[in-house]
Amino acid sequence: MISYLKQRLNKDKSDLVVYPLIKNRLFLQRLESGNQPHLEAMPFCKAITPDLLLTFAINDGQDFTSLNPILLAKYNISEEQMWDRGLDTGFAAIQNSQVIASEAVWEIRLDEMAACTILYPSFWHGVEQQMGGPVVINFAHKNFVLCARKNNSEHLRTLINVINEIGFEDTHSLSSELYTFEGDEIQRVELRQIDS
């Protein structure tokens, strides 16, 4: 799906494909620790959870470039268009995610954009229907997300063990935190909630 979307990136600025990307707080720390960019050069970021951020980017065929006010002016698109295009691109992409089911922990895979599933509660409501109830989710990496049944303590312990084995030093690693959806709202799950 990503290669198809990349092919749509056209020289015509009105057809600019905008991608949503999920980053962790280190993304901002790295920006701030380097040469302080002018405010207009700072990427658009919105906090999704205490440790995860949403940003938007374009792809030149080689790499993603985060959008900022300077690039929006260059491509003559508004901030509202950036949001609309980015969320539309993300929604189209997650339709092609691969679900790897197991007894305890399920894995959602999608190159570059698995973590973007955090933006679409309806996606997780569908996973909950497949799994037979509410789920606890870990947005571990941009390419894969893990989840387990919320009401099964054995499966949740397996999920925690899997998370503990992940090396979060990878550039594209995101979060070791656990989340669940309450309606359309994402909520952090405390470990003590799991043990009860």
Residue, then its C-alpha position, 0 to 999 in steps of 0.5 A: m500500500i505504501s508503494y502505491l501511495k508513494q507513486r501517487l506523489n505527483k509534481d502537481k502540488s494539489d495532489l500532494v500525498v500527506y502521510p500521518l506518522i506516529k513518533n515518540r517524545l524523543f523525536l522532539q527532544r532530538l529536534e530541540s537538542g540540535n540547532q534550534p530551528h525557527l518556529e516556522a521550521m518546527p514540524f507540526c506535532k500533536a500529542i496523542t498520549p503522554d508519550l506518543l505524537l502525531t506528525f505529518a510528512i511527505n515522501d520524496g521517494q527516498d525518505f519522509t520529510s516532516l511538514n512544517p509551516i514553511l513546507l505548507a506554504k511551499y506546497n500551497i496547502s492549508e493546515e486543515q488540508m494537511w490534516d484531512r489528507g494525512l488522515d485519509t492516507g492513513f485510513a486507506a493504508i491501514q485497510n491493508s494491515q496484516v493481522i497475525a493472530s495467536e492464542a495470546v498476543w496478536e500482532i498488527r503489521l504495516d510497513e511505516m504505518a502500523a502505529c497509525t492505527i492509534l488514530y482510528p478507534s473503529f479499526w480497534h473496535g473491529v479487532e475487538q470483535q475478532m478477538g471477542g472483547p476489549v483489548v490492551i494495545n502496545f504501540a511498540h514500533k512504527n511497523f508493528v503493534l501488539c495486543a491481547r485480550k483485556n479480560n485475560s490476565e494470562h494473555l496480558r502477562t504474555l504481552i508484557n513479557v513480549i514487550n519486555e523482550i523488545g529492544f526500544e533502542d531502535t530508531h523507529s521504536l515507539s512505546s512500552e506503554l499499554y493502552t485501551f480504547e474506552g469508546d473512541e478515547i485512548q486510555r493508558v492502562e496501568l500495570r496494577q489494573i492488569d494484575s487485578 
